Amino acid sequence: MKLGATSLELWTRLKEIFHDNKHTRVVYLEEQFTKTKLENFANMSDYCKQFKLLADQLANVDCPVSDRKMVMQLIAGLTMGEYDTVAAIVSQSEPTPSFNKAHSMFILEETQQNKQSESGQHALVAQHSPAPVSSASPTPHQPASDPVRRWSRRGKGRGSNGKWKGRGKGRGNNNNNNQQHQGSRPNANQAQQAPQ
């Protein structure tokens, strides 16, 4: 500002400064608008809010952004492979959905993807969790069966001389009874030779 300038000159100069700043502001905001990427945000909601904020700021400097341009730029900034199906539906729709409608479609897709991811993690944890140990399973310190002990337990039914008590006793009685019975009954040859 020069000294002695009239009010009209001062006003004209301020107007020029404002328009210069305005143009610079537009260039900066448009650059930010085109460089906005989903990968720089925590979720889809924050990503869409950034587009809405930049569009409002551009409107304040007499550079409004159409709804269709906002939707197309929203799709262009998506991470490849994450929202391809919904992006194809939105871009091929006629007429192009509004920004709010596209925003809702992408939020719904994000919610479904998060649910699928959580289900996959739960299944993976359940797959790698150790199986419960049965109380009936043998312990590592349980002694193995001893064949000598089994034989000694089986030998309890035998007598002191190594014979079975029950079987030996039964045989002795039968032999004695047979001998006594045969001694009391005359021999068949002797009966024939006896005088009549």
MIVEXVEX-304039 format. One record per residue: residue number from 1; residue in three letters; x, y, z of N, C-alpha, C in turn. Coordinates in steps of 0.2 Angstrom, whole numbers, plus 5000, padded with zeros to 4 digits. Example, Ala and Ser with C-alpha at 12.3 -4.5 7.8 and 13.67 -1.06 7.14 Angstrom:
<sites>
SITE  num  residu   n_u   n_v   n_w  ca_u  ca_v  ca_w   c_u   c_v   c_w
SITE    1     ala  5066  4972  5039  5062  4978  5039  5066  4984  5039
SITE    2     ser  5064  4989  5035  5068  4995  5036  5064  5000  5039
</sites>
This chain:
<sites>
SITE  num  residu   n_u   n_v   n_w  ca_u  ca_v  ca_w   c_u   c_v   c_w
SITE    1     met  5004  4994  5000  5000  5000  5000  5004  5006  5000
SITE    2     lys  5003  5011  4996  5007  5017  4995  5003  5022  4999
SITE    3     leu  5007  5027  5002  5004  5032  5006  5000  5037  5001
SITE    4     gly  4995  5040  5004  4991  5045  5000  4986  5041  4995
SITE    5     ala  4985  5035  4995  4981  5031  4990  4973  5033  4992
SITE    6     thr  4969  5033  4987  4962  5034  4989  4959  5028  4991
SITE    7     ser  4953  5029  4994  4949  5023  4996  4948  5018  4990
SITE    8     leu  4946  5020  4984  4945  5016  4979  4951  5012  4977
SITE    9     glu  4957  5015  4977  4963  5012  4976  4965  5006  4981
SITE   10     leu  4964  5008  4987  4965  5003  4993  4960  4997  4992
SITE   11     trp  4954  4998  4990  4949  4993  4990  4951  4989  4984
SITE   12     thr  4953  4992  4978  4955  4988  4972  4961  4983  4974
SITE   13     arg  4966  4986  4978  4971  4982  4980  4970  4976  4984
SITE   14     leu  4965  4977  4989  4963  4972  4993  4959  4966  4989
SITE   15     lys  4956  4969  4984  4952  4964  4980  4957  4959  4976
SITE   16     glu  4962  4962  4974  4967  4959  4970  4970  4954  4974
SITE   17     ile  4972  4956  4980  4975  4951  4985  4971  4945  4987
SITE   18     phe  4965  4947  4988  4960  4942  4990  4959  4937  4984
SITE   19     his  4958  4939  4978  4958  4935  4972  4964  4930  4971
SITE   20     asp  4970  4933  4972  4976  4930  4971  4976  4924  4977
SITE   21     asn  4974  4925  4983  4974  4920  4988  4969  4915  4987
SITE   22     lys  4963  4917  4984  4958  4913  4982  4960  4908  4977
SITE   23     his  4963  4910  4972  4966  4906  4966  4971  4901  4969
SITE   24     thr  4975  4903  4973  4980  4899  4976  4977  4894  4981
SITE   25     arg  4971  4896  4984  4968  4891  4988  4964  4886  4984
SITE   26     val  4961  4888  4979  4958  4883  4974  4963  4878  4972
SITE   27     val  4969  4880  4969  4974  4876  4967  4976  4871  4972
SITE   28     tyr  4977  4873  4978  4979  4869  4984  4973  4863  4985
SITE   29     leu  4967  4866  4986  4961  4861  4988  4960  4856  4982
SITE   30     glu  4960  4858  4976  4959  4853  4971  4965  4848  4971
SITE   31     glu  4971  4850  4972  4976  4845  4973  4975  4840  4978
SITE   32     gln  4973  4843  4984  4971  4838  4989  4965  4834  4988
SITE   33     phe  4961  4836  4984  4955  4832  4982  4957  4826  4978
SITE   34     thr  4961  4827  4973  4963  4822  4968  4968  4817  4972
SITE   35     lys  4972  4819  4977  4977  4815  4980  4974  4811  4986
SITE   36     thr  4968  4812  4987  4965  4808  4993  4964  4801  4991
SITE   37     lys  4967  4797  4996  4967  4789  4995  4964  4786  5001
SITE   38     leu  4961  4781  5000  4958  4777  5006  4964  4774  5010
SITE   39     glu  4969  4772  5007  4975  4769  5011  4978  4774  5016
SITE   40     asn  4976  4780  5016  4978  4785  5021  4974  4786  5027
SITE   41     phe  4968  4782  5027  4963  4783  5032  4962  4777  5035
SITE   42     ala  4959  4777  5042  4958  4771  5046  4952  4767  5043
SITE   43     asn  4947  4771  5040  4941  4767  5038  4938  4771  5032
SITE   44     met  4933  4768  5030  4929  4771  5024  4925  4777  5026
SITE   45     ser  4923  4777  5032  4919  4783  5035  4924  4790  5035
SITE   46     asp  4930  4789  5038  4934  4795  5038  4936  4797  5031
SITE   47     tyr  4937  4792  5026  4939  4793  5019  4933  4797  5016
SITE   48     cys  4927  4796  5017  4922  4799  5014  4921  4806  5017
SITE   49     lys  4922  4807  5023  4922  4813  5027  4927  4818  5024
SITE   50     gln  4933  4816  5022  4938  4820  5019  4935  4823  5012
SITE   51     phe  4932  4819  5008  4930  4821  5002  4924  4827  5003
SITE   52     lys  4920  4826  5008  4915  4830  5009  4918  4837  5012
SITE   53     leu  4923  4837  5016  4926  4843  5019  4929  4847  5013
SITE   54     leu  4933  4843  5009  4936  4847  5003  4931  4850  4998
SITE   55     ala  4926  4846  4997  4921  4849  4993  4918  4855  4995
SITE   56     asp  4916  4856  5002  4913  4862  5005  4918  4867  5005
SITE   57     gln  4925  4866  5006  4930  4871  5006  4931  4874  4998
SITE   58     leu  4930  4870  4994  4930  4872  4987  4924  4876  4985
SITE   59     ala  4919  4875  4988  4913  4879  4986  4913  4885  4989
SITE   60     asn  4917  4886  4995  4918  4893  4998  4922  4897  4994
SITE   61     val  4926  4895  4990  4931  4899  4986  4928  4899  4979
SITE   62     asp  4921  4898  4978  4918  4899  4971  4921  4893  4966
SITE   63     cys  4922  4887  4969  4924  4882  4964  4920  4876  4967
SITE   64     pro  4914  4875  4966  4910  4870  4968  4912  4863  4964
SITE   65     val  4911  4858  4968  4912  4851  4965  4905  4847  4964
SITE   66     ser  4904  4845  4958  4898  4841  4957  4898  4835  4961
SITE   67     asp  4892  4832  4962  4891  4826  4965  4894  4820  4961
SITE   68     arg  4893  4820  4955  4896  4815  4951  4904  4815  4951
SITE   69     lys  4907  4821  4951  4914  4821  4952  4916  4818  4958
SITE   70     met  4913  4820  4964  4914  4817  4970  4914  4810  4970
SITE   71     val  4909  4807  4967  4908  4799  4967  4914  4796  4963
SITE   72     met  4915  4799  4957  4921  4796  4953  4928  4797  4957
SITE   73     gln  4929  4802  4960  4935  4803  4964  4935  4798  4970
SITE   74     leu  4929  4797  4973  4929  4792  4978  4931  4785  4976
SITE   75     ile  4929  4783  4970  4931  4777  4967  4938  4776  4965
SITE   76     ala  4940  4782  4962  4947  4782  4960  4952  4781  4966
SITE   77     gly  4950  4784  4972  4955  4783  4977  4955  4777  4981
SITE   78     leu  4951  4772  4979  4950  4766  4983  4956  4761  4982
SITE   79     thr  4957  4757  4987  4963  4752  4987  4961  4747  4982
SITE   80     met  4965  4745  4978  4964  4740  4973  4962  4733  4976
SITE   81     gly  4957  4730  4974  4955  4724  4976  4950  4723  4982
SITE   82     glu  4949  4729  4985  4945  4729  4992  4938  4730  4990
SITE   83     tyr  4936  4734  4986  4929  4736  4985  4928  4736  4977
SITE   84     asp  4931  4731  4974  4930  4731  4966  4922  4730  4964
SITE   85     thr  4919  4726  4968  4912  4724  4966  4908  4730  4967
SITE   86     val  4908  4733  4973  4904  4739  4974  4906  4745  4969
SITE   87     ala  4912  4746  4968  4914  4751  4964  4912  4750  4957
SITE   88     ala  4912  4744  4954  4909  4743  4948  4901  4744  4947
SITE   89     ile  4898  4742  4952  4891  4744  4952  4889  4751  4952
SITE   90     val  4893  4755  4956  4892  4762  4957  4894  4766  4950
SITE   91     ser  4899  4764  4948  4902  4767  4942  4898  4766  4935
SITE   92     gln  4894  4760  4935  4890  4758  4929  4883  4760  4930
SITE   93     ser  4881  4762  4936  4874  4764  4937  4872  4770  4933
SITE   94     glu  4866  4770  4930  4864  4776  4927  4857  4778  4929
SITE   95     pro  4856  4784  4932  4861  4789  4933  4866  4787  4939
SITE   96     thr  4871  4791  4939  4876  4790  4944  4873  4791  4951
SITE   97     pro  4874  4786  4956  4871  4788  4962  4874  4794  4965
SITE   98     ser  4870  4797  4970  4873  4803  4974  4879  4801  4978
SITE   99     phe  4882  4806  4980  4888  4804  4985  4886  4801  4991
SITE  100     asn  4880  4803  4994  4878  4800  5000  4876  4793  4999
SITE  101     lys  4873  4791  4993  4871  4785  4992  4877  4780  4991
SITE  102     ala  4882  4783  4987  4888  4779  4986  4892  4778  4993
SITE  103     his  4892  4783  4997  4895  4782  5004  4892  4777  5008
SITE  104     ser  4885  4776  5008  4881  4771  5011  4883  4764  5009
SITE  105     met  4884  4763  5002  4885  4757  4999  4892  4754  5001
SITE  106     phe  4897  4759  5001  4904  4757  5003  4904  4756  5010
SITE  107     ile  4901  4759  5014  4901  4758  5022  4898  4751  5023
SITE  108     leu  4892  4749  5020  4889  4742  5020  4894  4737  5018
SITE  109     glu  4898  4738  5013  4903  4733  5011  4908  4732  5016
SITE  110     glu  4911  4738  5018  4916  4738  5023  4914  4734  5030
SITE  111     thr  4908  4735  5032  4905  4731  5038  4905  4723  5036
SITE  112     gln  4903  4721  5030  4902  4714  5029  4909  4711  5029
SITE  113     gln  4914  4715  5026  4921  4712  5026  4924  4712  5033
SITE  114     asn  4922  4716  5037  4925  4716  5044  4922  4710  5047
SITE  115     lys  4916  4708  5046  4913  4702  5049  4916  4696  5047
SITE  116     gln  4917  4696  5040  4920  4690  5037  4927  4689  5040
SITE  117     ser  4931  4694  5041  4938  4694  5044  4938  4691  5051
SITE  118     glu  4933  4694  5055  4932  4691  5062  4931  4684  5062
SITE  119     ser  4926  4682  5058  4924  4675  5058  4930  4670  5056
SITE  120     gly  4934  4672  5051  4940  4669  5049  4945  4668  5055
SITE  121     gln  4946  4674  5059  4951  4673  5064  4948  4669  5070
SITE  122     his  4942  4669  5071  4939  4664  5076  4940  4657  5074
SITE  123     ala  4939  4656  5068  4940  4649  5066  4947  4647  5066
SITE  124     leu  4952  4651  5064  4959  4650  5065  4961  4648  5072
SITE  125     val  4959  4652  5077  4960  4651  5084  4958  4644  5086
SITE  126     ala  4952  4643  5084  4949  4636  5086  4952  4630  5083
SITE  127     gln  4955  4631  5077  4959  4626  5074  4965  4624  5077
SITE  128     his  4969  4630  5080  4975  4629  5083  4975  4628  5090
SITE  129     ser  4969  4628  5094  4969  4627  5101  4970  4620  5103
SITE  130     pro  4974  4619  5108  4975  4612  5110  4969  4608  5112
SITE  131     ala  4969  4602  5111  4963  4597  5112  4963  4596  5120
SITE  132     pro  4957  4596  5123  4957  4594  5130  4959  4587  5132
SITE  133     val  4963  4587  5137  4966  4580  5139  4961  4576  5143
SITE  134     ser  4960  4570  5142  4955  4566  5145  4958  4564  5152
SITE  135     ser  4953  4563  5157  4955  4561  5163  4957  4554  5164
SITE  136     ala  4954  4550  5159  4955  4543  5159  4962  4541  5155
SITE  137     ser  4965  4545  5152  4971  4543  5149  4977  4542  5154
SITE  138     pro  4981  4537  5152  4986  4535  5157  4991  4541  5158
SITE  139     thr  4994  4541  5164  4999  4546  5165  5006  4544  5163
SITE  140     pro  5010  4549  5162  5017  4547  5159  5021  4542  5164
SITE  141     his  5019  4543  5171  5023  4539  5176  5020  4533  5178
SITE  142     gln  5014  4531  5174  5011  4524  5176  5015  4519  5174
SITE  143     pro  5017  4514  5179  5022  4508  5177  5019  4504  5172
SITE  144     ala  5023  4501  5168  5021  4496  5163  5019  4489  5167
SITE  145     ser  5015  4485  5164  5013  4479  5167  5019  4474  5167
SITE  146     asp  5020  4471  5173  5026  4467  5174  5024  4459  5172
SITE  147     pro  5027  4456  5167  5025  4449  5166  5027  4444  5172
SITE  148     val  5032  4446  5176  5034  4441  5181  5028  4442  5186
SITE  149     arg  5026  4448  5188  5020  4448  5193  5014  4445  5190
SITE  150     arg  5013  4445  5184  5007  4442  5181  5007  4434  5182
SITE  151     trp  5013  4432  5181  5015  4425  5182  5014  4423  5189
SITE  152     ser  5016  4427  5194  5016  4425  5201  5009  4425  5203
SITE  153     arg  5005  4430  5200  4998  4430  5202  4994  4424  5200
SITE  154     arg  4996  4422  5194  4993  4416  5191  4995  4409  5195
SITE  155     gly  5001  4410  5198  5004  4404  5202  5001  4403  5209
SITE  156     lys  4997  4408  5211  4994  4407  5217  4989  4401  5218
SITE  157     gly  4987  4399  5212  4982  4393  5213  4986  4386  5213
SITE  158     arg  4992  4386  5213  4996  4380  5213  4998  4379  5220
SITE  159     gly  5000  4372  5221  5003  4370  5228  5010  4372  5229
SITE  160     ser  5013  4370  5234  5020  4372  5236  5025  4368  5231
SITE  161     asn  5023  4363  5228  5027  4359  5224  5027  4362  5216
SITE  162     gly  5023  4367  5215  5022  4369  5209  5016  4367  5205
SITE  163     lys  5012  4362  5208  5007  4359  5205  5000  4363  5207
SITE  164     trp  4996  4362  5202  4989  4365  5204  4986  4361  5210
SITE  165     lys  4984  4365  5215  4981  4362  5221  4974  4358  5219
SITE  166     gly  4970  4362  5215  4963  4360  5214  4964  4353  5209
SITE  167     arg  4968  4354  5204  4968  4348  5199  4972  4342  5203
SITE  168     gly  4977  4343  5206  4981  4338  5209  4977  4334  5215
SITE  169     lys  4973  4338  5218  4969  4335  5223  4963  4331  5220
SITE  170     gly  4961  4333  5215  4955  4329  5212  4958  4323  5209
SITE  171     arg  4964  4323  5206  4967  4317  5203  4968  4312  5208
SITE  172     gly  4971  4314  5214  4973  4309  5219  4967  4305  5222
SITE  173     asn  4961  4309  5223  4955  4305  5226  4952  4300  5221
SITE  174     asn  4953  4302  5214  4950  4298  5209  4954  4291  5209
SITE  175     asn  4961  4292  5209  4965  4286  5209  4964  4281  5215
SITE  176     asn  4964  4284  5221  4963  4280  5227  4956  4277  5227
SITE  177     asn  4951  4280  5225  4944  4277  5225  4944  4271  5220
SITE  178     asn  4947  4272  5214  4947  4267  5209  4951  4261  5212
SITE  179     gln  4957  4262  5215  4961  4256  5218  4957  4252  5223
SITE  180     gln  4953  4256  5227  4949  4253  5233  4943  4249  5229
SITE  181     his  4940  4252  5224  4935  4248  5221  4937  4242  5218
SITE  182     gln  4943  4243  5214  4945  4237  5211  4948  4231  5216
SITE  183     gly  4950  4233  5222  4952  4228  5226  4947  4224  5229
SITE  184     ser  4941  4227  5230  4935  4224  5233  4931  4220  5228
SITE  185     arg  4932  4221  5222  4929  4217  5217  4933  4212  5214
SITE  186     pro  4931  4205  5214  4935  4200  5211  4937  4200  5204
SITE  187     asn  4943  4198  5202  4945  4198  5195  4940  4193  5191
SITE  188     ala  4939  4195  5185  4935  4191  5180  4938  4184  5179
SITE  189     asn  4945  4183  5179  4948  4177  5178  4948  4173  5184
SITE  190     gln  4948  4176  5190  4948  4172  5196  4941  4169  5197
SITE  191     ala  4936  4173  5195  4929  4170  5195  4928  4164  5191
SITE  192     gln  4931  4164  5185  4930  4158  5180  4934  4152  5183
SITE  193     gln  4939  4153  5186  4943  4147  5189  4941  4145  5195
SITE  194     ala  4936  4148  5199  4934  4146  5205  4930  4139  5204
SITE  195     pro  4930  4135  5209  4926  4128  5208  4919  4130  5208
SITE  196     gln  4915  4126  5205  4908  4127  5204  4905  4123  5210
</sites>
